[in-house]
């Protein structure tokens, strides 16, 4: 539970500015962070929400070289694209800045220099891989070579994507530059390291004893790292893009991106406060006052940096508060496959905004419902459609529409007065009077998926209430009773506008306009007099509309085409077999055969039985294991190539006289070889 802090600093992981952001980023970090911050603001808490782009490191330099542009052009393009996507999805940052800002460069340099001057770093000379042709050191991800485990020739310096082994560049066989293919040599270089091993005893006490309330996936990963023993970690690297190391003799070296990026939270806060001190006060209050709570929202790939490395940096500096909680999410998969930015296999936010306009809340809702809070989860377009249509439209939207349309129909849009309550009315009212307490408990414990379910339960209560009371049946026989039913339904509608504000800000705003609710706060949640009798409501509109099959089909096809394109791009032809004398080839009698009939072999999943006109006047039978790829009817009438002089072979009780020739496609499919023009059966190939 939240402690009695005066203020809260909330950060979200800085997305890397070498491409757009996708739904995995949104589900893992930004939607949960935004839900939490919107909730705190509704409660009137003093909170800031800090975001920004991570613009240093190697990947941006690689993209710049490939595109033939400057690195600054790359980070500018994606910084503004990402910022725009976040704004349109309602991620309500107080500031979204960047690590190329002057404020950040200065603060990160000062941070490093203080630790350097106080002797907090270890200086080491090590041998690292160097490309003599391009004259630069390479990072692990820039190095490829043969995997020592599975002998994949394209393993990365940190991981083999074929067998999944975690590697170091030194383990690779025949390492080379992934960009150019140049072979690499080892060369000595000097760098500064943060001695994490010295902070291990403190980290064990701080995390394992004092923060057992952290999510089990976060706590577990930290424990695993600590159990394995921490080692010094380099804070500088040889690179020409980044923040120069502010030490004499360190020319050509920059701060390692993992070191400078989290300092971006601090520099972005400074930029925010310096720009509006009247509203935000001093930036140091948000980072150095013990009465400030610090909460980091991250994905699981950043757990170690935010729970072990960055806290060690802050501890070494000595002036900063430490994170009180780090609600890290696991990964979101897409249609059963891993999201991959390098393979373009993702649902990109900027494309979603164009292809499904004005449906930000639908995506926010589904991503929260499927949030990978403690384990990986999967996003599918079928589930997206089902949740939108069966929950947002059929439950939430249906209840709101019923309540508002009945108000228009019976009372010309004026809120009716509530009459005498029945036991059922009191039972219904009691069900949603506890929602505030329930939601608070879940939100303050970072259980956003369950909290959204609790909010949706309000709509289910409302639907059941209207259905049970059937005001359309008793309007003529008991009009006073109908007034009470509609009044209670409208009060519940107003509660929904508050309860869903952290989760679905766009639809909540539309709903408040439909009920003329000018002001609202979290404290009002659970009240039964939010809309006074006599209040005139404008004509309503649908809160949500159905997602049609055609919309989903387009998105599914798009992903399928991406998979096919990736398979084609990754395909490499098998090595050419050993050279043979031409005379050996001449021994093969390859001919054209006209397929007269083709059928499946009973009790065999693989074999098709071909009846060929081979020009001899006697039909030839050949069995071929291609049933997985062809329906037999499709092959009748085709002219196929076959080897005529193979010795007969019995299979499944049938004698096969020859072999049908097929090509193995890039994805493993078989394609029967045919002729372009009409050729008589029995024609020789040569």
C-alpha positions as CSV (number, residue, x, y, z in Angstrom):
1,X,0.0,0.0,0.0
2,X,1.0,3.6,-0.6
3,X,2.9,5.2,2.3
4,X,2.3,8.7,3.5
5,X,4.4,10.6,1.0
6,X,3.8,14.2,0.2
7,X,4.3,13.8,-3.5
8,X,5.0,11.1,-6.1
9,X,7.4,11.1,-9.0
10,X,6.3,8.6,-11.6
11,X,8.6,7.7,-14.5
12,X,8.1,5.4,-17.5
13,X,10.9,3.7,-19.4
14,X,12.4,5.9,-22.1
15,X,11.6,4.3,-25.5
16,X,14.5,4.0,-27.9
17,X,14.3,6.6,-30.7
18,X,15.2,4.3,-33.6
19,X,11.7,3.3,-34.6
20,X,8.0,3.9,-33.7
21,X,6.4,2.4,-30.5
22,X,4.1,-0.6,-30.6
23,X,1.4,-2.2,-28.5
24,X,3.9,-4.2,-26.5
25,X,5.4,-0.9,-25.3
26,X,1.9,0.5,-24.5
27,X,0.8,-2.6,-22.6
28,X,4.1,-3.2,-20.7
29,X,4.8,0.4,-19.6
30,X,2.8,3.4,-20.7
31,X,-0.9,2.5,-20.2
32,X,-0.4,1.1,-16.7
33,X,1.7,4.2,-15.8
34,X,-1.0,6.5,-17.2
35,X,-3.7,4.7,-15.3
36,X,-1.8,5.2,-12.1
37,X,-1.1,8.8,-12.7
38,X,-4.6,9.7,-13.7
39,X,-5.9,8.0,-10.6
40,X,-3.5,10.0,-8.4
41,X,-4.5,13.2,-10.1
42,X,-8.2,12.4,-9.5
43,X,-7.4,12.0,-5.8
44,X,-5.8,15.4,-5.8
45,X,-2.3,14.0,-5.1
46,X,0.8,16.0,-5.9
47,X,2.3,13.9,-8.8
48,X,4.4,14.4,-11.9
49,X,4.7,12.0,-14.8
50,X,8.1,12.0,-16.5
51,X,8.7,10.5,-20.0
52,X,11.2,11.0,-22.8
53,X,13.1,9.5,-25.7
54,X,16.4,7.5,-25.2
55,X,18.5,8.8,-28.1
56,X,22.0,7.5,-27.6
57,X,23.6,4.2,-28.2
58,X,24.5,2.1,-31.2
59,X,21.2,1.2,-32.9
60,X,20.5,4.8,-33.9
61,X,23.9,5.0,-35.5
62,X,23.4,1.8,-37.4
63,X,20.0,3.1,-38.8
64,X,21.6,6.4,-39.7
65,X,24.4,4.7,-41.7
66,X,21.9,2.5,-43.5
67,X,19.7,5.5,-44.5
68,X,22.6,7.7,-45.3
69,X,21.5,10.5,-42.9
70,X,22.8,12.0,-39.7
71,X,22.1,10.4,-36.4
72,X,20.4,13.6,-35.2
73,X,18.0,13.3,-38.2
74,X,17.1,9.7,-37.1
75,X,16.4,10.6,-33.4
76,X,14.5,13.8,-34.4
77,X,12.2,11.8,-36.6
78,X,11.4,9.1,-34.2
79,X,11.3,11.3,-31.1
80,X,8.5,13.4,-32.6
81,X,6.7,10.4,-34.0
82,X,6.7,8.6,-30.6
83,X,5.7,11.8,-28.8
84,X,2.8,12.3,-31.1
85,X,1.6,8.7,-30.7
86,X,1.7,9.0,-26.9
87,X,-0.2,12.3,-27.0
88,X,-2.9,10.8,-29.3
89,X,-3.3,7.7,-27.0
90,X,-3.8,10.0,-24.0
91,X,-0.6,9.1,-22.2
92,X,-0.6,12.2,-20.0
93,X,3.0,13.0,-19.4
94,X,3.8,16.3,-17.6
95,X,6.8,16.4,-19.9
96,X,8.1,14.2,-22.7
97,X,11.7,15.3,-23.4
98,X,14.8,13.7,-24.7
99,X,18.4,12.7,-23.8
100,X,19.9,14.8,-26.5
101,X,18.8,18.0,-24.7
102,X,21.4,20.4,-23.3
103,X,19.9,20.0,-19.8
104,X,20.4,16.2,-20.0
105,X,23.9,16.4,-21.3
106,X,25.0,18.8,-18.5
107,X,23.3,16.9,-15.7
108,X,24.5,13.5,-16.9
109,X,28.1,14.9,-17.2
110,X,27.9,16.4,-13.7
111,X,26.5,13.1,-12.3
112,X,29.4,11.1,-13.8
113,X,32.0,13.7,-12.7
114,X,30.8,13.6,-9.1
115,X,31.2,9.9,-8.9
116,X,34.5,10.1,-10.7
117,X,35.9,12.7,-8.4
118,X,34.8,10.7,-5.3
119,X,36.6,7.6,-6.6
120,X,33.3,5.6,-7.0
121,X,34.5,4.0,-10.3
122,X,37.0,1.3,-11.1
123,X,39.3,2.0,-14.1
124,X,40.1,-1.1,-16.2
125,X,41.9,-1.8,-19.4
126,X,40.3,-4.7,-21.3
127,X,40.5,-6.2,-24.8
128,X,37.4,-5.6,-26.9
129,X,36.6,-6.4,-30.5
130,X,37.7,-3.9,-33.1
131,X,37.1,-3.5,-36.8
132,X,40.4,-2.3,-38.4
133,X,38.7,-1.4,-41.7
134,X,36.1,1.0,-40.2
135,X,38.3,1.9,-37.3
136,X,35.9,1.5,-34.4
137,X,35.1,-0.8,-31.5
138,X,31.9,-2.8,-31.7
139,X,29.2,-3.5,-29.2
140,X,27.9,-7.0,-28.5
141,X,24.9,-6.6,-30.7
142,X,27.1,-5.4,-33.6
143,X,29.1,-8.5,-33.6
144,X,28.1,-11.8,-35.2
145,X,29.7,-15.1,-35.6
146,X,29.2,-18.9,-35.3
147,X,27.3,-20.0,-32.2
148,X,29.4,-22.4,-30.2
149,X,26.3,-24.3,-29.1
150,X,24.3,-24.9,-32.3
151,X,26.8,-23.6,-34.9
152,X,24.4,-21.1,-36.3
153,X,26.6,-18.8,-38.4
154,X,24.6,-15.6,-37.7
155,X,24.5,-15.6,-33.9
156,X,24.7,-12.2,-32.2
157,X,27.4,-11.2,-29.7
158,X,24.9,-11.4,-26.9
159,X,22.5,-14.1,-28.0
160,X,21.9,-16.8,-30.5
161,X,18.4,-16.3,-31.8
162,X,18.3,-19.8,-33.3
163,X,19.0,-21.8,-30.1
164,X,18.3,-19.1,-27.5
165,X,21.7,-19.3,-25.9
166,X,23.0,-16.3,-24.0
167,X,26.5,-15.5,-25.3
168,X,29.4,-13.1,-25.0
169,X,31.3,-12.0,-28.1
170,X,34.4,-13.9,-26.9
171,X,32.5,-17.2,-27.3
172,X,31.6,-16.7,-31.0
173,X,33.6,-18.6,-33.6
174,X,35.1,-16.4,-36.3
175,X,33.4,-13.1,-35.1
176,X,32.7,-10.4,-37.7
177,X,31.1,-7.0,-38.0
178,X,27.4,-7.5,-38.5
179,X,27.1,-4.5,-40.7
180,X,30.0,-5.0,-43.1
181,X,31.1,-8.6,-42.6
182,X,34.7,-7.5,-41.8
183,X,36.6,-9.9,-39.5
184,X,37.5,-8.5,-36.1
185,X,40.5,-8.3,-33.9
186,X,40.9,-7.6,-30.2
187,X,42.4,-4.3,-29.1
188,X,43.1,-2.9,-25.6
189,X,40.9,0.0,-24.4
190,X,40.4,1.8,-21.1
191,X,37.0,2.3,-19.5
192,X,35.4,3.2,-16.1
193,X,33.2,0.7,-14.3
194,X,30.6,0.9,-11.6
195,X,31.6,-1.8,-9.0
196,X,28.2,-3.3,-8.5
197,X,29.8,-6.1,-6.4
198,X,30.6,-3.5,-3.7
199,X,26.9,-2.6,-3.5
200,X,25.7,-6.2,-3.3
201,X,25.3,-6.4,0.5
202,X,23.3,-3.2,0.6
203,X,21.1,-4.3,-2.4
204,X,20.3,-7.6,-0.8
205,X,19.1,-5.9,2.3
206,X,17.3,-3.1,0.5
207,X,15.5,-5.3,-2.1
208,X,15.2,-8.8,-0.5
209,X,14.4,-7.7,3.0
210,X,12.8,-4.2,2.6
211,X,10.8,-4.6,-0.6
212,X,9.1,-8.0,-0.5
213,X,5.9,-6.2,-1.6
214,X,7.3,-5.8,-5.1
215,X,5.7,-7.9,-7.9
216,X,7.0,-11.5,-7.7
217,X,8.4,-11.3,-11.3
218,X,10.4,-8.2,-10.3
219,X,11.5,-9.5,-6.9
220,X,12.4,-12.9,-8.5
221,X,14.6,-11.5,-11.2
222,X,16.4,-9.3,-8.8
223,X,17.0,-12.2,-6.5
224,X,18.3,-14.3,-9.4
225,X,20.8,-11.6,-10.3
226,X,21.9,-11.2,-6.7
227,X,22.2,-14.9,-6.2
228,X,24.5,-15.1,-9.2
229,X,26.8,-12.4,-7.8
230,X,27.2,-8.9,-9.2
231,X,30.2,-7.8,-11.1
232,X,31.6,-4.3,-12.2
233,X,29.7,-2.8,-15.1
234,X,31.2,-0.4,-17.7
235,X,29.8,3.1,-17.6
236,X,31.7,4.3,-20.7
237,X,32.2,3.0,-24.2
238,X,34.2,3.8,-27.4
239,X,31.7,5.6,-29.6
240,X,31.3,8.9,-31.4
241,X,27.6,9.4,-30.6
242,X,26.5,10.2,-27.0
243,X,27.6,12.3,-24.1
244,X,31.4,12.7,-24.0
245,X,33.1,11.4,-20.9
246,X,34.0,14.5,-19.0
247,X,37.5,13.4,-18.1
248,X,40.8,14.4,-19.6
249,X,42.3,11.7,-21.8
250,X,38.9,10.2,-22.6
251,X,38.6,11.5,-26.1
252,X,36.4,9.3,-28.4
253,X,34.6,7.8,-25.4
254,X,31.0,8.5,-24.3
255,X,28.8,7.6,-21.4
256,X,27.3,4.1,-21.8
257,X,23.7,4.5,-22.8
258,X,22.5,2.4,-19.8
259,X,24.2,4.9,-17.5
260,X,23.0,8.1,-19.1
261,X,19.4,7.1,-20.0
262,X,18.0,6.7,-16.4
263,X,19.5,10.1,-15.5
264,X,17.1,11.3,-18.2
265,X,14.3,11.0,-15.7
266,X,16.1,13.5,-13.5
267,X,17.1,15.9,-16.3
268,X,13.6,15.8,-17.8
269,X,12.2,16.7,-14.4
270,X,14.7,19.6,-14.1
271,X,13.6,20.8,-17.6
272,X,9.9,20.6,-16.5
273,X,10.4,22.5,-13.2
274,X,12.8,25.1,-14.6
275,X,10.2,25.9,-17.3
276,X,7.4,26.3,-14.8
277,X,8.7,26.7,-11.2
278,X,5.4,28.3,-10.0
279,X,3.5,25.1,-10.8
280,X,6.1,22.4,-10.1
281,X,8.6,24.0,-7.7
282,X,12.2,22.9,-7.6
283,X,13.2,19.7,-9.5
284,X,15.3,18.7,-6.5
285,X,12.2,18.4,-4.3
286,X,11.0,15.6,-6.7
287,X,14.3,13.7,-6.5
288,X,16.0,14.5,-3.2
289,X,13.2,15.0,-0.6
290,X,12.6,11.8,1.4
291,X,8.9,12.7,1.5
292,X,8.8,12.1,-2.3
293,X,7.8,8.6,-3.5
294,X,9.6,7.4,-6.7
295,X,7.9,4.8,-8.8
296,X,9.4,3.4,-12.1
297,X,7.1,1.7,-14.7
298,X,9.1,-0.6,-16.9
299,X,9.1,-3.8,-19.0
300,X,10.9,-6.9,-17.8
301,X,14.0,-6.3,-20.0
302,X,14.6,-3.2,-17.8
303,X,14.1,-4.7,-14.4
304,X,17.8,-5.1,-13.6
305,X,18.7,-1.6,-14.7
306,X,15.9,0.0,-12.6
307,X,16.2,-2.2,-9.5
308,X,19.9,-2.9,-9.3
309,X,22.0,-0.7,-11.5
310,X,20.2,2.7,-11.3
311,X,19.7,2.5,-7.5
312,X,23.4,1.7,-7.1
313,X,24.2,4.8,-9.1
314,X,21.8,6.9,-6.9
315,X,23.3,5.3,-3.8
316,X,26.8,6.1,-5.0
317,X,25.9,9.7,-5.7
318,X,24.4,10.0,-2.2
319,X,21.9,12.9,-2.7
320,X,18.9,11.1,-4.4
321,X,15.9,9.2,-3.1
322,X,15.6,5.5,-4.2
323,X,12.6,3.9,-6.0
324,X,9.9,2.8,-3.6
325,X,8.3,0.5,-6.2
326,X,9.1,-0.8,-9.7
327,X,6.0,-2.3,-11.2
328,X,7.6,-4.1,-14.1
329,X,5.5,-6.0,-16.6
330,X,6.4,-9.1,-18.6
331,X,6.1,-9.2,-22.4
332,X,3.1,-9.0,-24.6
333,X,3.2,-11.4,-27.6
334,X,1.2,-10.9,-30.8
335,X,-0.9,-13.7,-32.3
336,X,1.2,-16.3,-30.5
337,X,4.5,-14.9,-31.8
338,X,7.1,-12.5,-30.2
339,X,6.8,-8.9,-31.2
340,X,9.9,-8.0,-33.2
341,X,10.8,-4.4,-34.1
342,X,13.6,-5.6,-36.4
343,X,11.3,-7.8,-38.3
344,X,8.4,-5.3,-38.4
345,X,6.2,-7.8,-36.7
346,X,4.1,-5.5,-34.4
347,X,1.0,-3.4,-34.2
348,X,2.6,0.1,-34.5
349,X,0.8,2.9,-32.6
350,X,1.0,5.4,-35.4
351,X,-0.4,3.0,-37.9
352,X,-3.2,1.9,-35.5
353,X,-4.2,5.6,-35.1
354,X,-4.6,5.9,-38.9
355,X,-6.3,2.5,-39.6
356,X,-8.6,2.5,-36.6
357,X,-9.3,6.2,-35.9
358,X,-10.9,7.4,-32.7
359,X,-10.5,3.9,-31.1
360,X,-7.8,4.7,-28.6
361,X,-9.8,3.6,-25.7
362,X,-10.7,0.3,-27.3
363,X,-7.0,-0.5,-27.5
364,X,-6.3,0.8,-24.0
365,X,-9.1,-1.4,-22.7
366,X,-8.0,-4.6,-24.3
367,X,-4.3,-4.1,-23.5
368,X,-5.2,-3.5,-19.8
369,X,-7.5,-6.6,-19.8
370,X,-4.6,-8.6,-21.2
371,X,-1.9,-6.8,-19.3
372,X,1.2,-9.1,-18.8
373,X,1.5,-8.1,-15.2
374,X,3.3,-11.1,-13.8
375,X,3.7,-13.4,-16.9
376,X,3.8,-13.0,-20.7
377,X,0.4,-12.6,-22.3
378,X,-0.9,-12.6,-25.9
379,X,-2.7,-10.1,-28.0
380,X,-4.9,-11.4,-30.8
381,X,-7.1,-9.4,-33.1
382,X,-9.9,-11.9,-32.5
383,X,-9.8,-11.3,-28.8
384,X,-9.6,-7.5,-29.4
385,X,-12.8,-7.7,-31.5
386,X,-14.6,-9.9,-28.9
387,X,-13.7,-7.7,-25.9
388,X,-14.7,-4.5,-27.8
389,X,-18.0,-5.9,-29.0
390,X,-19.0,-8.1,-26.0
391,X,-17.8,-5.9,-23.2
392,X,-17.4,-2.3,-24.2
393,X,-20.4,-2.2,-26.6
394,X,-22.7,-4.9,-25.2
395,X,-22.1,-4.2,-21.5
396,X,-20.8,-0.7,-20.8
397,X,-22.1,1.0,-23.9
398,X,-25.4,-0.8,-23.8
399,X,-26.1,0.3,-20.2
400,X,-25.2,3.9,-20.8
401,X,-27.3,4.0,-24.0
402,X,-30.3,2.5,-22.3
403,X,-30.2,4.9,-19.4
404,X,-29.7,8.0,-21.5
405,X,-32.2,7.1,-24.2
406,X,-34.9,6.3,-21.7
407,X,-34.3,9.6,-20.1
408,X,-34.8,11.3,-23.4
409,X,-37.9,9.2,-24.3
410,X,-39.8,9.6,-21.0
411,X,-38.5,12.9,-19.6
412,X,-37.1,14.9,-22.6
413,X,-33.6,14.6,-21.2
414,X,-34.3,16.0,-17.8
415,X,-33.0,14.0,-14.8
416,X,-36.1,12.7,-12.9
417,X,-36.4,12.9,-9.1
418,X,-35.7,9.7,-7.1
419,X,-38.7,8.4,-5.3
420,X,-39.1,5.9,-2.6
421,X,-36.5,3.1,-2.7
422,X,-37.3,-0.6,-2.8
423,X,-35.1,-3.2,-1.2
424,X,-33.8,-4.1,-4.6
425,X,-32.8,-0.4,-5.2
426,X,-30.9,-0.4,-1.9
427,X,-29.2,-3.6,-2.8
428,X,-28.1,-2.2,-6.1
429,X,-26.9,1.0,-4.6
430,X,-24.9,-0.8,-2.0
431,X,-23.1,-2.8,-4.7
432,X,-21.5,0.2,-6.2
433,X,-21.0,2.3,-3.1
434,X,-18.0,0.1,-2.3
435,X,-16.4,0.5,-5.7
436,X,-14.2,3.4,-4.6
437,X,-12.6,1.4,-1.8
438,X,-12.1,-1.6,-4.0
439,X,-10.6,0.3,-6.9
440,X,-8.2,2.2,-4.6
441,X,-6.9,-1.0,-3.1
442,X,-6.2,-2.5,-6.5
443,X,-4.8,0.6,-8.1
444,X,-2.4,1.4,-5.2
445,X,-1.1,-2.2,-5.4
446,X,-0.6,-1.8,-9.2
447,X,-3.3,-4.4,-10.1
448,X,-4.6,-2.5,-13.1
449,X,-6.1,-5.5,-14.8
450,X,-8.3,-6.4,-11.8
451,X,-9.1,-2.7,-11.2
452,X,-10.5,-2.4,-14.7
453,X,-12.6,-5.5,-14.2
454,X,-14.0,-3.9,-11.0
455,X,-14.9,-0.7,-13.0
456,X,-16.6,-2.9,-15.7
457,X,-18.6,-4.7,-13.0
458,X,-20.4,-1.4,-12.3
459,X,-21.7,-1.5,-15.9
460,X,-22.8,-5.1,-15.4
461,X,-24.7,-4.1,-12.2
462,X,-26.4,-1.3,-14.2
463,X,-27.4,-3.6,-17.1
464,X,-28.9,-6.1,-14.7
465,X,-30.7,-3.4,-12.8
466,X,-32.4,-1.9,-15.8
467,X,-33.2,-5.4,-17.2
468,X,-34.7,-6.6,-13.9
469,X,-36.8,-3.4,-13.4
470,X,-38.1,-3.2,-17.0
471,X,-39.1,0.5,-16.9
472,X,-40.5,0.2,-20.5
473,X,-43.1,-2.2,-19.2
474,X,-44.3,-0.3,-16.1
475,X,-44.1,3.3,-17.5
476,X,-47.9,3.5,-17.8
477,X,-48.9,1.5,-14.7
478,X,-46.2,2.9,-12.2
479,X,-44.6,6.1,-13.6
480,X,-43.2,7.1,-10.2
481,X,-41.3,3.8,-10.0
482,X,-39.8,4.5,-13.4
483,X,-38.5,7.9,-12.2
484,X,-36.6,6.1,-9.4
485,X,-35.2,3.5,-11.8
486,X,-34.0,6.0,-14.3
487,X,-32.5,8.3,-11.6
488,X,-30.5,5.4,-10.1
489,X,-29.4,4.4,-13.6
490,X,-28.2,7.9,-14.3
491,X,-26.3,8.1,-10.9
492,X,-24.6,4.8,-11.8
493,X,-23.8,6.2,-15.3
494,X,-22.1,9.2,-13.6
495,X,-20.1,6.9,-11.4
496,X,-18.9,5.0,-14.5
497,X,-17.6,8.3,-16.0
498,X,-15.4,8.7,-12.9
499,X,-14.4,5.0,-12.4
500,X,-13.3,4.6,-16.1
501,X,-11.4,8.0,-16.3
502,X,-8.0,6.5,-15.5
503,X,-8.5,3.6,-17.9
504,X,-10.6,5.1,-20.8
505,X,-10.1,8.9,-20.7
506,X,-11.5,9.6,-24.2
507,X,-14.9,7.8,-23.7
508,X,-15.1,9.1,-20.1
509,X,-14.8,12.6,-21.4
510,X,-17.5,11.9,-24.0
511,X,-19.8,10.4,-21.4
512,X,-19.4,13.4,-19.1
513,X,-20.5,15.6,-21.9
514,X,-23.5,13.4,-22.5
515,X,-24.6,13.8,-18.8
516,X,-23.5,17.5,-18.5
517,X,-21.0,16.6,-15.8
518,X,-18.8,19.7,-15.7
519,X,-16.7,18.8,-12.6
520,X,-15.8,15.5,-10.9
521,X,-13.3,14.0,-8.5
522,X,-12.3,10.6,-7.1
523,X,-14.0,11.4,-3.8
524,X,-17.4,11.5,-5.5
525,X,-17.1,7.9,-6.7
526,X,-19.8,5.8,-5.1
527,X,-22.1,8.8,-4.5
528,X,-25.8,8.5,-5.4
529,X,-26.5,12.2,-6.0
530,X,-24.0,13.1,-8.7
531,X,-26.7,14.3,-11.1
532,X,-29.3,16.5,-9.5
533,X,-33.0,16.1,-10.4
534,X,-34.1,18.7,-12.9
535,X,-30.7,18.7,-14.7
536,X,-31.1,19.0,-18.5
537,X,-29.0,16.4,-20.4
538,X,-28.1,16.8,-24.1
539,X,-29.1,14.3,-26.7
540,X,-26.9,11.2,-26.3
541,X,-24.8,9.4,-28.8
542,X,-23.3,5.9,-28.8
543,X,-20.4,5.6,-26.5
544,X,-18.9,2.6,-28.4
545,X,-19.5,1.0,-31.8
546,X,-18.9,-2.5,-33.0
547,X,-15.6,-3.6,-34.6
548,X,-16.6,-5.2,-37.9
549,X,-15.1,-8.4,-39.3
550,X,-13.6,-6.6,-42.3
551,X,-11.5,-4.3,-40.0
552,X,-10.0,-7.3,-38.2
553,X,-9.4,-9.2,-41.4
554,X,-7.3,-6.4,-42.7
555,X,-5.1,-6.4,-39.6
556,X,-4.7,-10.2,-39.6
557,X,-3.7,-10.2,-43.2
558,X,-1.2,-7.5,-42.6
559,X,0.6,-9.6,-40.0
560,X,0.5,-12.7,-42.2
561,X,2.1,-10.9,-45.0
562,X,4.8,-9.6,-42.6
563,X,5.6,-13.2,-41.6
564,X,5.8,-14.3,-45.2
565,X,8.1,-11.4,-46.1
566,X,10.4,-12.1,-43.1
567,X,10.6,-15.8,-44.0
568,X,11.5,-14.9,-47.6
569,X,14.1,-12.4,-46.4
570,X,15.7,-14.9,-44.0
571,X,15.8,-17.7,-46.6
572,X,19.2,-18.8,-47.6
573,X,19.7,-21.4,-50.3
574,X,21.2,-24.7,-49.1
575,X,24.9,-25.1,-50.0
576,X,25.6,-26.5,-53.4
577,X,26.5,-30.2,-53.3
578,X,29.9,-31.6,-54.3
579,X,30.7,-31.2,-58.0
580,X,30.0,-34.3,-60.1
581,X,31.2,-35.3,-63.6
582,X,28.8,-34.4,-66.4
583,X,28.6,-38.1,-67.3
584,X,26.9,-38.7,-63.9
585,X,24.2,-36.2,-64.7
586,X,23.7,-37.8,-68.1
587,X,22.8,-41.1,-66.4
588,X,19.6,-39.4,-65.1
589,X,16.6,-39.7,-67.5
590,X,14.4,-36.7,-66.6
591,X,11.2,-36.5,-68.6
592,X,7.9,-34.7,-68.8
593,X,4.8,-36.5,-67.7
594,X,1.1,-35.5,-68.2
595,X,-0.9,-36.1,-65.0
596,X,-3.9,-38.1,-66.1
597,X,-5.1,-38.9,-62.5
598,X,-4.0,-38.1,-59.0
599,X,-5.4,-39.4,-55.7
600,X,-4.6,-39.8,-52.0
601,X,-3.2,-43.1,-50.8
602,X,-5.4,-44.6,-48.1
603,X,-3.8,-44.7,-44.6
604,X,-1.1,-42.3,-45.6
605,X,-1.0,-38.6,-44.7
606,X,1.9,-37.9,-47.0
607,X,1.6,-39.8,-50.3
608,X,-0.2,-38.9,-53.5
609,X,-0.6,-41.5,-56.3
610,X,0.1,-40.1,-59.8
611,X,-1.0,-41.7,-63.0
612,X,1.2,-40.3,-65.8
613,X,1.1,-40.3,-69.6
614,X,4.9,-40.7,-70.1
615,X,4.7,-41.1,-74.0
616,X,5.2,-44.8,-73.9
617,X,1.5,-45.7,-74.5
618,X,1.4,-47.4,-71.0
619,X,0.4,-45.4,-68.0
620,X,3.2,-44.9,-65.3
621,X,2.5,-44.9,-61.6
622,X,4.6,-42.7,-59.3
623,X,4.0,-42.1,-55.6
624,X,5.1,-38.7,-54.1
625,X,5.1,-37.4,-50.5
626,X,3.5,-34.0,-51.3
627,X,0.0,-34.5,-49.9
628,X,0.6,-31.8,-47.3
629,X,1.0,-29.2,-50.0
630,X,-1.5,-30.2,-52.7
631,X,-5.0,-31.4,-53.2
632,X,-4.8,-34.1,-55.8
633,X,-7.5,-32.5,-58.1
634,X,-5.3,-29.5,-58.5
635,X,-2.5,-31.5,-60.2
636,X,-4.6,-33.3,-62.8
637,X,-3.8,-32.0,-66.3
638,X,-0.4,-30.6,-65.2
639,X,2.8,-31.5,-67.0
640,X,5.4,-32.4,-64.3
641,X,9.0,-33.4,-64.4
642,X,10.0,-36.8,-63.2
643,X,13.0,-39.2,-63.1
644,X,12.1,-42.1,-65.4
645,X,15.0,-44.5,-64.8
646,X,14.9,-45.0,-61.0
647,X,14.4,-48.6,-59.9
648,X,10.8,-49.4,-58.9
649,X,10.0,-49.1,-55.2
650,X,7.1,-50.4,-53.2
651,X,5.3,-48.1,-50.8
652,X,2.0,-48.7,-48.9
653,X,1.4,-51.7,-51.1
654,X,1.8,-49.7,-54.4
655,X,4.7,-49.8,-56.8
656,X,6.2,-46.4,-57.6
657,X,8.1,-46.2,-60.9
658,X,10.1,-42.9,-60.7
659,X,10.3,-39.7,-58.8
660,X,8.3,-36.4,-59.2
661,X,10.7,-33.4,-59.0
662,X,9.7,-30.7,-56.5
663,X,11.5,-27.5,-55.3
664,X,11.7,-26.7,-51.6
665,X,10.5,-23.1,-51.0
666,X,12.0,-20.6,-48.5
667,X,9.4,-21.6,-45.9
668,X,9.8,-25.3,-46.3
669,X,6.8,-25.8,-48.7
670,X,7.2,-28.0,-51.7
671,X,6.4,-26.8,-55.2
672,X,6.0,-29.4,-58.0
673,X,8.2,-28.5,-61.1
674,X,6.2,-28.0,-64.3
675,X,6.8,-26.7,-67.8
676,X,5.9,-23.3,-69.1
677,X,4.6,-24.5,-72.4
678,X,2.7,-27.5,-73.6
679,X,5.1,-30.4,-74.0
680,X,4.2,-33.9,-75.0
681,X,4.4,-36.6,-72.4
682,X,7.7,-38.5,-72.5
683,X,9.8,-35.5,-73.7
684,X,13.3,-35.6,-72.3
685,X,14.8,-32.8,-70.1
686,X,18.4,-32.0,-70.7
